[in-house]
Amino acid sequence: MLNFLNFGIAFMLVSAERSLKHGEPVKESETNDNYFLKAVNFLWKSDESGYHHVWPEMEFNWQIVVGSVIGFFGAAFGSVGGVGGGGIYVPMLSLIIGFDPKSATAISKCMIMGAAVSTVYYNLKLRHPTLDMPIIDYDLALLIQPMLMMGISIGVTFNVIFADWMVTVLLIILFIGTSTKTFFKGVETWKKETISKKEAARRLASNDTDNVDVEYKPLPSGPNNDPPTDNTDKEVSVWENVCWKELGLLCFVWVAFLVLQITMNTSATCSALYWVLNLLQIPVAVGVSLYEAVSLYKGRRLIASKGDQGSNFRVLQLVTYCAFGVLAGVVGGLLGLGGGFIMGPLFLELGVPPQVSSATATFAMTFSSSMSVVEYYLLKRFPVPYALYFTAVATVAALVGQHIVRRLIILFGRASLIIFILAFTIFVSAISLGGVGIANMIGKIERHEYMGFENLCKYGG
C-alpha cells in the first residue's frame, strides 16, 4: 500500500500545474501562501537530483577484508532463510566499502544472484523432507515467479525515482512487521516439533527401548497426517529433480523480459516505444501466472509440497498470492533485496515446510535477481570489478551455509531453525538498513540537499 501511495503522490506531483515548470522560480509570497506548492517545490524539481554515484577504487585494504567477512556470513544466513541477504549487503557496501546507497543496492543484487544460483544447484540434489517430490515446488514457483519479475521491473524504476528517505520509511515498517510474524511462526513450528519428538520418545519407551535421543523425523504432512518418510538426508541426481515443462515456462518468462529490457535500453528513454516495451512485460507475466492459476483452480495442477492441502484453491487466494508476488518484486527491485523477504514468510503461511519454502523462494529469486542485475547493468549503476568479486564471495558462502545448516537440522531434528534464521536475517536487515537510511537522511537535511523525487527520463538510460 505504501508503494501505491508513493506512486500516486508522484503521479499527482508530476501532473500538477505548477510555476516550477521549465525552471521558472516561485515567488516567496506565493510559496508561503500555498502549502501544496511548497510540497511540490520540496519533492519535485525536474532539473535537480539527490543522486550522485560514489564508486571507491578497488584495492586490497581493511575495508575489503571486513566487507568480505560480513558478506560471507550474510550470504550464508540469507541463502538458508531463502531471503538472499540483501539487507546485510547494502549496509556493508555503504558503510564499510563506501558506495552510495543506490550503487550499493545494485551490487547487492549481484551478490543475491550469485548466492541464489549456488543454492539452487545445491538444492537440485535434494528431495522434499516428507513427500516423494523435489525439494523445489515448481508449481508454486510458476505461480509466483512471473509476477515477481514484473514487480522487479517496477521496483527498479521506483529505485531511480524515489528519494532515499521514502525507501527507508517503507523498509523499516515492512521488515519489522515481517520479522515479527516470521518469528512467531518459528515458535509455533518449534512447539510442534517438540510434541512430535516427545511422542516418538514415548513410543520408544513403550517398546522397552533404552532412553536415548530420538532420531529426527519431519512433521507429518502427508495424507491423514500419516507418519512421514524421512528424506532429510536423501540425495538424488540433479536430472531426476528437474521438472522440465515448468522450468521451460520460467525460462521463457526470463528470456522475454531480457529481450524487452535490452530493446528498451536501445530506445530513447521515456519515448513512446520505451513505454510500449515496458507495458509489454505485463501480458508476459500475467499470461504465465494466469495459466498456472487456472490450472490450480480447476485441479489440473496442485501445490504438491502441501500434500492434500495443495489443491482446491479459491480465486481470491490465487489473486492474493500473485499480488504478493508483485509486492515481493517491487520491494526487491526498490531496496536491492531478494524477494524472499516477502516470499519466505508467505510460503510458510501457506503451510509449506521450511526447507521447501527456503528452496522455492531461492529458486524464484534466481530469475528475478539475475534480471535485476541486467537492468542495473544497463542503467550503469555498479562497477563491474567490485560486482564480480562480491558475487564470488556470496556464491561460496551460500554453499557453505546450506551444507552446515542441513547438517544441523539432521543433528538436532529442528527444521524450525530455518524459520528462526529467516526472522533473524529480516530483523537485522531492518535495523541495519533502517539505521543507514536514517543516518543518510539526517546528513542530507544538514547539508540542505535536494530530497525529492528523481527524474526517470533524465537518469533512466
N, C-alpha and C positions, 0 to 999 in steps of 0.2 A: 504493500500500500504506500509505503514511503517512496518507493521508486516511481509509482504512478503519480504521486503528489508532486514530486520534484519535476517530473516530465511535464505535468500540467502547468506548473509555475513557469518553467522555461518557455513553453509554447505561448503562454499569456504574455510574458515579457517581450518575446521576440515579435509578437503580433501587435502589441500595443502601439498607439500613436504616441510619439514622444519627440521632443525637440532635440534629443541627443543624436538623432539620425543624421548620418553624413558628418558627424563630428561637430555639430553646432552646439555651443555651450548653453547651459541652462542658467537663467538669471537667478541670482541668490534669493530674491524675494519670492519668485515663483516656486523655487525648491522648498523654501521654508513653509509655504502655504499648502503644498501638495505632498503629502507623505508617500503617495504612490510613486510620484516621480523621484522622490528621494530613494525609495527602494529600488526603482529601475536603475538609477544612477549608480547605486552600490553593486547591484547584481549583474548588470549587463552593459558593457562598453565594447562594441564590436572591434575597436582598434586597440584594445588593451588585453593583456594576458598575464595571469599569475603563474604561468608555467615556464620555467627555464631549465632545460635539462642539465644535470651535473653528472659527468662521467669521469671518475678518477682514473689516473693511469694505472695500468695493470703491472704490479711489481710485487715481488715476494717481501712481505713485511708482516708485522704482528696482526694487522687488520685481516689479511688473507687467512692467516692461521686460525684466529679466533672465529672468523666468519665461516671457515670450512668446518670447524668443530660444531658450531651451532647449527649450520646447515645439515650436517650429518645426522645429528640427533633429531632435528626437525623432520627430515625425510624418513627416518626410521619410525618415529611415532606416527607421523602423518600417514604413511603408507599402511600401517597396521590398522589405524582407525578408519581408513578409506576417505580421508579428507585432504590429502595432498601435502599439507604442511605450509601452505602459503602464508598463514597467519604468523608463522615464525620466520619465514624467509624475508618478508617485506621489512620488518623492523631491523633485522640483521643487516640487510643490504643498505638500509637508510642510515642507521646509527653507527654501524661499525665500518662498513666499506665506504660509505659516503655518497651513495646515489641519491638523487632527488626522489620523492615518493612515487612519482608516476613511472620513472625508469625502473625503480625497484619492483614495482608491480609487474612490469613486463618481464624482467629477468626471473621473477618468482614463477611465472607461468612456464618458462623454460625448465626450471627445476621440477615443477609439478609434472611436466610431461615426462622427463627422464625417470622420475620415481614411479610414475604410473606404468610406463612401458615395462620396466623391470619387474614390477609387482604382478602385472598381468601375466608375464612369461612364467613367473613362479607359480601363480595360481592355476595356470592351464594344466598343470600336472595333478591337481588335487580334485577330490570328489566332495560332494555335499556331505556334511557330517552325519546325516541320518538317512538320506534317501539315495537311490541309485541314479544319480544325475551329476553333471559337473557342478563345481562349487560356484561358478558364474551362472546366474539366471539370465539367459539370453532374451527370453520374452520380456522380462522386467526391464532389461536394458533397451530393448527395441521400443518399448512404450515411452521411456523417459528420454533417451539419448537425442532423438531428433529435436525435441523441444528444448533440450539443454543447449544444443548447438545454436538454435535460433536465439535463445536467451544470451548466449555468449556474444553474439554479434551486437545485440542491443547493449549489453554491458560494456563492451569495448568502446562503443560510441559514447555512452554516458561517461566513461572514464576520461574521454577527451573533453567533454562538455562541462561536467560538474566540477565545482570547486572542492578543494581538499576537505574543508570543514563539513560539507554536506556528506561526503563519504564517511567521515569519522562518526558523525551522529548516527547514520544508518548502521554502521558496523557495530558500535557499542550496543545499541538496542537489540539488534538481531542476534549477535553472538552470545550475549549474556542469557537471553531467553532460551536459545537453542542448547547451550551447555547445561543449563539447569534442568531442562526437560530430559536431556540425554542421561544426566547423572541419575535421576530418579528411575529411568528405565534400567540403568545398570544395577541399581539397588534391588529392583524388582526381580531381575534375572538372577542376581546373586542369591536371593532368598529361595527362588525355585530350584536352583542348583543345590543349595544346602538341603532342602527337603528331599530331593532325588538321591543325594548321597546318603542321607540318614536311612531312607527306605532300603537302599541297597545294603547298608550295614546290617539292618535288622534281618534281611533275607539271609545274609551270610551267617548271622548269629543263630538263626533258627535251624540252619543246616549243620550246626555244631562246628562251624568253621572258626579257626583262631581269629582273635580280634586284630586284624591287620588293616592297613589303609585300603580303602575301596578304590578299585580301578575306575578311571574316568569313563562315564557313559553320558553321551549328549542327552539333552532334554527331549522327551518324546515329541515328535512332530508328524508321525505317520498316521495312517488310518486308525481311528478309535484309540489314539494315544498308546498304541502297542509299543512294547519295549523296542527301542530303535537299534538299528545296526550301526556299530561304531566305525565310521570311515575316516576318523580324525587323522590317523597315521597312514592312510592308504594313498598311494601314488599310482597313476596310470600314464599311458602315453599321451603326449600333447594332442595327437591327431584324434584320439578317442574322445577327447573332451571338447572338441570344436563342433559347434552347430553351424554348418556352412551356409545354410539359407539365411539365417538371422544375421550371421557375420557379413554376408554379402550385401544385405539391405543396409546395415550400419555403414559399411564401406561406401556404398552408393551415396548415402547422405553426406559423408565426409568429402568425397570427391566432388559432388555437386556444389557444396559450399566453397570448396577450394577454388573451383573454376570461377564461381561468381565473385569471390574475393579478388582473385588475380585480375579478372576483367574489370572490376570496379577500380582497381588501382591504376589501370591504364586509361581510364576515362577521367574527365575533368571533375574535381570534387564539387559536389552539390549541383552538378548538371542534371538534366532530365534523365539521361542514360544512367547516371550514378544512382539515382533514386529508384529507377526501374529495376536495376540489377539487385539493389538492396531488398526491394519488396519481393523479388522472385524467391528469396530464401524462405518466405512464409509457406507457399504451396509445397515446396520440397519437404520441409519439416512436418507440416500439418498432415500432408498426404501419407507419409510413412507411419506416423504415430496414429493417425486415424485408422489405417489398415489394421494395425495391431490392436487398437481399442475395440474395433468392431469384431475382430476375431475373438477377443476375450469376452466380449458381451454375449456373443452367440454361442460360446462354448467350444469353438473350433480350436482354441488355444487356451492355455492356463498358466498361471504363475506357479510352476511346479515346485519351487522351493518352499512354498507354504503348505504343501501336502494337500489334504482335502479342502482346505480353505482357499485354494488358489483359483477357484472358479466362481461362477455366479456373481459377477460384478455388476453394479448398478451404473447407470450413465453418469450420475453425479460423482461417484467415486472416480471413474476414469477421467472425467474432466478435471477433477481436483488434482489427481496425480500428474496430469500433463501440465496444469498450471504451476505446480510446484517444480516441475522440470524447467519451465521457463524462468521461474524465480531463481532457481539454483544457478542457471546460466547467467542471468543478469548480475547476480551477486558475484559470481566467479569472474566474469569479464570486468566488472566495475572495480572490484577490490584486488584483483590479481590472485584469487584463491581458487582452490578446487571446488567444483560444485558439490563435493562430498559433504561440505558443511551443512547443506540442506538435504542432500540425498541420503546420507547416512542415517540421521535421525528419522527421516521419512520411512525408509525401508524397515527400520526397527519397529516403528509404529504399525507397519503393515503386518508384522508378525514374522518377518524373515529372520532366520538365525543370524547371529552376529558375524560369523565367518562369511556367510553368503552376502550379507549386507555390505561388508567391507570390500569383498572381492568384486561384486557387481558395481558398486559405486566407483571403484578404481577403474574398472573396465570402461565404464561410460566416460570417465574423466580423461582417459587416454585419447579419445576422439576430440573431446571439447578443448582440452588443454593444448593439443597439437594445433588445432585450428586457431586458438588464441595466439600461439607463437607465430603462426603465419601472418595473422593480422597485425600484430605488433611489429613484426619484421618489415612488413610493407609500409607501416607508418614510421619506420626508422626510430623505434622507441628504446632500443637497447644496443650496447656494444657487443659484437659477436664473440670476441675472445673471452670476456667475462661470462657470457651466457654458456659457452661450451664447457668452461671449467666447472662452474657450479652445477650444471646439468650432470656432468660425470660424477661429481660428489654425491648428488641426490640419487643417482642410479645405483651406485654401490651400496649406499646406506639403506635404501629400500629393501634390497635383497637380504642384507644382514638383519634388519628389523623383522622382516617376515619370518625368517628362519628361527630367530630367538623366541619370538612370541608364540609361534606354533609349538615349539618345544615346551614352553611354559604352560600352555593350555593342556597339553598332554600330561605334564607333570602334576599340575595342581587340580586338573579337572574343572577349570573355570573359564568357559568361553566368554563370560561377562567381563573378563579382563579387557577384551577388545572394546566394549562399550565404555568402560572407565577411561581407557586411553583416548577414545574419541571425545568424551566430555572434557577431559583434562586438556587436550590439544585445542579444542574450541575456546575454553576459558582462558588459557594462556594467550591465545591469539587475540581475544577481546581485550585483555589487559595491555599486551604489548602494542598492538596496532592502535588501540584507543589512546594509549599514552603518547605514542609518537605523533598521532594526528592532532591531539590537543596541544602538544608542545609546538608543532609547526604552526598551528592556528594562532597561538599566542605570539609567536615570533613575527608572523605576518601583520598582526594587529599593531605590534610595537613599531614595526618598520613602515606602517601605513601603506602596505602593498594592496594591490587590487585583489579582491576575494570573491569576485562574481563568477558568472558562467563564462566558459571559453567559447570562442567562435569556431565551430566544427569546420566550416568552409575555409577557414584560414589555416588550420593546423591538421586537417584531416587527410592530407595526402601529399 
